[in-house]
Amino acid sequence: MRHVILPQAVKIAIAPTVGFLVQVIKGTALASVIGFVELTKAGSMISNATFKPFVVFSCVALLYFVLCFPVSLYAKNLERKSHGRHA
């Protein structure tokens, strides 16, 4: 089982698992790790105070990108390694 089924299952499971992880990051905004209110809520409050929604939400989008892009790169490397090793 571990020599036949497990390698195939790992290849198939990498992309959906990482996609789910990225959705969790986006959905929760890592509020407990970042240490302040959810990013979009904080962005909305700052935008209402400064009247600069484009600048504020651009920064929020950049923070989301900084959180999600490394996870996606790591997944890409995992997929490349798994396909190269067992292909």
VENSUL-V623648 format. One record per pair of residues at least 4 apart in sequence whose C-alpha atoms are under 8 Angstrom apart, sorted by sequence separation. I is the first residue (numbers start at 1). J is the second residue. D is the distance in whole Angstrom. If there is no record, write none. Layout:
i->I j->J d->D
i->I j->J d->D
This chain:
i->1 j->5 d->5
i->2 j->6 d->5
i->3 j->7 d->7
i->4 j->8 d->7
i->5 j->9 d->6
i->6 j->10 d->6
i->7 j->11 d->6
i->8 j->12 d->6
i->9 j->13 d->6
i->10 j->14 d->6
i->12 j->16 d->8
i->13 j->17 d->6
i->14 j->18 d->6
i->15 j->19 d->6
i->16 j->20 d->6
i->17 j->21 d->6
i->18 j->22 d->6
i->19 j->23 d->6
i->20 j->24 d->6
i->21 j->25 d->6
i->22 j->26 d->6
i->23 j->27 d->6
i->24 j->28 d->6
i->25 j->29 d->5
i->26 j->30 d->8
i->30 j->34 d->6
i->31 j->35 d->6
i->32 j->36 d->7
i->37 j->41 d->7
i->38 j->42 d->6
i->39 j->43 d->6
i->40 j->44 d->6
i->41 j->45 d->6
i->42 j->46 d->6
i->43 j->47 d->6
i->44 j->48 d->6
i->45 j->49 d->6
i->46 j->50 d->6
i->47 j->51 d->5
i->48 j->52 d->8
i->52 j->56 d->6
i->53 j->57 d->6
i->54 j->58 d->6
i->55 j->59 d->6
i->56 j->60 d->6
i->57 j->61 d->6
i->58 j->62 d->6
i->59 j->63 d->6
i->60 j->64 d->6
i->61 j->65 d->6
i->62 j->66 d->6
i->63 j->67 d->6
i->64 j->68 d->6
i->65 j->69 d->6
i->66 j->70 d->7
i->67 j->71 d->7
i->68 j->72 d->6
i->69 j->73 d->6
i->70 j->74 d->6
i->71 j->75 d->6
i->72 j->76 d->6
i->73 j->77 d->6
i->74 j->78 d->6
i->75 j->79 d->6
i->76 j->80 d->6
i->77 j->81 d->6
i->78 j->82 d->6
i->79 j->83 d->6
i->80 j->84 d->6
i->81 j->85 d->6
i->82 j->86 d->6
i->83 j->87 d->5
i->1 j->6 d->6
i->2 j->7 d->7
i->24 j->29 d->8
i->25 j->30 d->6
i->31 j->36 d->6
i->37 j->42 d->6
i->47 j->52 d->5
i->48 j->53 d->8
i->31 j->37 d->6
i->47 j->53 d->5
i->31 j->38 d->5
i->30 j->38 d->8
i->31 j->39 d->8
i->29 j->38 d->6
i->44 j->53 d->8
i->47 j->56 d->6
i->28 j->38 d->7
i->29 j->39 d->6
i->46 j->56 d->7
i->47 j->57 d->8
i->43 j->56 d->6
i->44 j->57 d->8
i->43 j->57 d->6
i->40 j->57 d->8
i->43 j->60 d->6
i->40 j->60 d->7
i->39 j->60 d->6
i->29 j->64 d->8
i->26 j->64 d->7
i->25 j->67 d->7
i->26 j->68 d->8
i->25 j->68 d->7
i->22 j->68 d->6
i->22 j->71 d->7
i->22 j->72 d->8
i->18 j->71 d->7
i->18 j->72 d->7
i->18 j->75 d->6
i->15 j->75 d->7
i->14 j->75 d->7
i->14 j->78 d->7
i->15 j->79 d->8
i->14 j->79 d->7
i->11 j->79 d->7
i->11 j->82 d->6
i->10 j->82 d->8
i->11 j->83 d->7
i->7 j->82 d->8
i->7 j->86 d->8
